[in-house]
Amino acid sequence: MNWRVIRAIMRKDLKQVLQNRMVWLPMVLVPALILVILPAVLVSIPAFVPTDDLDIDDLDILLQQLPATLREPLEGLSPVQQYVVLSANYMFSPMFLIVPLMVASILAADSVAGEKERRTLEGLLYTPTNDGELFLAKVLAAFLPALVIGVAAFGVSAIVVNAAGYRIMGRLFFPVVIWWPLVFWMGPAVSMVGLGATVLISSKAKTFMQAQQFSGILVLPIVFLMIAQVSGLFFLGVGLILALGLLLWVIGLALVWIGARTFARGEIIARI
C-alpha cells in the first residue's frame, strides 16, 4: 500500500467537501439539531412548564418498563428530575446514530457519485494507483470524519445538555453509562454500514443526489429503534448495544469487502 498516495487522495476529497456547501452544511446542521438543540430544549422544559403539564403519569409507566440497570441513575430523584434524566439519556439516544450514519453516507456519496457528476473522478482513475489504494482512500475519507464528527457532537451535546439542565439537577447528569458503547462502539459500526452501502450505491449512481436518496433508506432502522425506545417496546442497554454493534460491524465490514471486490476503475470510467 502506498500510504502517501492514499493520504493525498483523502486530503483532496476532504478539501472538495469543504468547498461544497451542499455537502458540509447538513453535516453541521443535523448534529446541531439532533444532539444539541433538541436535547437542550427537552431538559429545559421543566424550568418553564408547570409540573402538571409534563405527563408524569406516563413517565411512571415508562419507568416501570425500564430494566433495573437503567433505573439506577433515576433512584432518589424527584419526578421532574427523572423526566430530565430520562429525556436526555434514554428517550432519544438512538437519534445519535443518525449523525455518524449521515456523515459517512454523505461523504461516501460525494467521494464517488459526486466526483463522477463533477467530472473530476476520471482524472483520478487514470493516476498510477491500484484499485485497492483508491478504494481504501475513499473509505477512510468518509469513515474517519464520520467518527470524529460523531464524537465531537457528543462532546458538545454533553456540555450543552448539562448546562441546560443544571438548574433542575444541580449536578452533571449526562451521559449515563449506555452512551459510551453507543458512541464508541455502535456509532462507528453504523458508520461502516452506511459507508459500505453508499459506496456500492455510488458506484452505480450517476449523481450525488441519486446516491443520497438511495442511502437515505438506511435511516429507517434507526427511526424504528427510536420509536421502540420511546414507546417502551425495548431499551438500549449496554448488552443490547454491544450485541447490535457487533452485528452492524459484521454487516458493515461485509459490505465494504464486497465493495472492494467489485470496485474496478474500468467499469466506473465506462459509466462516466
HUQUIZI-V803550 format. One record per pair of residues at least 6 apart in sequence whose C-alpha atoms are under 6 Angstrom apart, sorted by the first residue. I is the first residue (numbers start at 1). J is the second residue. Records with the same first field share a line. If there is no record, write none. Layout:
# HUQUIZI-V803550
I=J / J
This chain:
# HUQUIZI-V803550
6=137
10=137 / 141
27=103
31=99
35=157
36=157
39=88
40=161 / 164
43=84 / 165
44=164 / 165
74=82
91=230
94=226
97=187
100=146 / 150 / 191
101=190 / 191 / 194
103=146
104=142 / 143 / 146 / 191 / 195
105=194 / 195 / 198
107=142
108=142 / 195 / 199
109=202 / 208 / 211
110=208
112=202
113=202 / 206 / 207 / 208
114=207 / 208
115=121
117=207
162=172
178=238
186=245
189=245 / 248 / 249
192=252
193=252
196=252 / 255 / 256
198=215
200=259
202=211
205=211
228=234
229=235
